[in-house]
């Protein structure tokens, strides 16, 4: 059976992507959660992950003797391992587009990711208002996401970005959680898509797990440590 190493569900957006992909697609796997105690070289987190991959980060997928790290590599491996699940769009052009937007997420949207840190448990809508007011770079990232999703939903008719659930929806699920948790303003079509993603069984299961953790990590909580920021 596949084994997926992840970090805290409340905070780890990168772990969420392959976990939701596997769960939503009905692919059996064993979850191994490695707590975010710290990210220093001597931390338990780095020690455990360093034994699995040279990157020393989550997520990590283990399949027998094979170790796959990085979310894109994991998504590609799983899609090839179980082609009958059609985790990428069938159409070649749509598939290329789906890979392009996943790569854009992988390397882009730094302002949004940095300002709106993943935190499923917290209600940060008051912070979201300040961020959208003061951060032009975040507004630019959000506008690009809104434009991207609106075009794809219109082109493929929904309910997901490419019609049915694909890697792309799993890849942007943490962004949906940020939009919801920080109360970020998006168009009606995108807001409806966010709610549909949140309602997916795989996403709901991740959210339930995050809420059950009750594990406050101060270095992941800048807004609650400094509420007037």
N, C-alpha and C positions, 0 to 999 in steps of 0.2 A: 504493500500500500504506500501511496505517496505520503511524505511527511513534510509539513510546512512549518518552518520556524518563523514566528512573528514577534512583534513587540506588543506593548500595552495597546489594547483595542481602543481605548479612549483617545490616545495620542498618535498612534502610528498610521498615518495615511498610506504610506507605501506598503505596509503589511496588509492593509484593508483591500488593496486592489486584487492580488491573487487569491486571497481568502474568499472574497465575494465571488470572484470568477469561478472558483472550484465549487463553492456552495450552491450558487445559483444554477450552475450547469449540472448539479447532481453527481459530481465526481467524488468518490470516496477519498478521504485523506485524514491523516492524523495531525492534529494541531499541537505544536509545542510553543508555549509562550515563554519568552525570555524577557524578564522584567527590565524596564529602563531604570536601572539603579544609578547609572552615570554613563558617560561616554569616554571617560578617560582610559588610557591604555591598561591601567591596573584594575578596572572595574570588572565585576562578574559578567556583565553584558558583553564587553569586548573579549573577555577570556573565552566565554562559551562560543560566541560567533566566530572568533578567530580560529577556532578548531575546525570550523566547517568551511569557511571561505576566506580568501585573502582580503576581501572587502571589509569583513568584520561588521556587516550591517544586516538588518532584516529588510525584506524577507529572504529566506533561503529555502529552496525546495530540494528535498532528498528523495531520490527514486533508486532504491538499492544502493549500488556503489556510485551512482551518478549524483553530483551536487550541482545545482543550477542556482545562480544568484542573479540579482537585478530583475525588476518586475517585467521588463519587456522580454528578456530571455525566458523567464518562467512562463509568460503568456504564450510565447511562440512554441515552447516545448510542449506545454499542455495541449495546445491546439493541434499539434502534429501527432501527439500521442493518442488523442481521442478525436479523430477527424469527424466522426459521426455526430458529434455535438455541435458542429458548425459554429465555432467560437469566433471566427472571422466571417464577414459577409461572403456570400457565394460569388457574387459578381466581381470580376477582377478589378474594375474601376472603383467600386465601392470598397473593396478590400484594401486597395492602395490608399484611398482616402482615410479609411479607419486607421491604418498603420501610421499615416501622416499625422493625424490629430493625437494619437497616442504618443508619438515621438515629440510632438509639440508640448504636450503635458509633461513629458519626461524631462525636457530641458528648459521649459519656459515657465511663464507666470510666476516668476520669482517674487514680485512685489506682493501679489495676493497670498502666496504661500507663506511669505515671511511675516506679513502683517496680521494675517488671519490664521494663526496656528491651529492645527487640528485639535479640537476639544469637543467631543460629542456630548459629554455630561453637562457642560456649562451653558447657561443662557448668556450670550455675549452681544445681544442686539444693541445695547447702549454703546458698546465699543464699536460695533459695526457702523453706527451712524457717524461717529467721530472719524473713523478711518475713511469712509466714503466722502466725508466733507473735506478732509485735510490731505488725502493722498491721491494725487493725480495719477500716479503710476498704478495704483490699485484700481482706480476707475478705468484706466486703459485696459488692464488685464480683464476686468469684468466685462467691459464692452466687447472685447474680442471673443470671450467665451459665449456671451449672449448671441453675438452675430453667428458664430460657428454652429451652436446648437439650433438656433432658429432656422438656419438654412438647411441643416440636415433633417430636422423634423419635418419641414415643409417638403423636402425632396423625397423622403422615404415614407411619409405618412404616419410616422410614429408606430407604436407608443414609445419605442426606444430610438436612439439616434439613427440606427440603420434598419428600422422596422422591428425586428426581433432583437432580443438581448445578445450583445456581442462583447468582446474584450473592451471595446471603446466605452461602453456603459460602466463596466467594472472600473475602468481606468479613471473615469470622471466621477465616480460615486463619492470619493472624499471631497470633491469640490461641491457637490450637492449638499453634503453635510455642513460645509463651511457657509454656503449661501444661506442655508436654513438657520444654523446656529448663530451667525452674526447678523441675520436679518438683512442681507445685502439686496439691494433693489435690482430686480431683473424684469424682463418683459413678461406678460401674462403666459405666453406659450412656454417660456423657459421655466417659469415658476411652476407650471403644471407638470412639466417634465421632472423637475426636482422632486415633487411629491410622488410621482410614479416610481422614481428610482428608490426613494425612501421606503416605499411600500413593497418593493421586491422582497421575497422571502430571505434571500441571501443577505441583503442589506439590513433588513429588520433583525436578523439573527446576530449580525455583527454589532448593531446598535444595542441590542439587549445585553450582549456580552460586555460591551463598554460600560453600560450603566451599572452592571453588577460588580465591576472591579472594585470600586470604592478605594482607589489608589491614587492619592493626591501626590503629584510630583512637582515640587516647587519650581524646578528649572523649566518645566513645561507650562507654567501658569503665570506669565508676566502680568496679565491684566487683573487677575484676582489678588496677586501680591501687591500690585500698585493700582488700585481701583480708580484713581484720579487721572491715570495716564490718558 
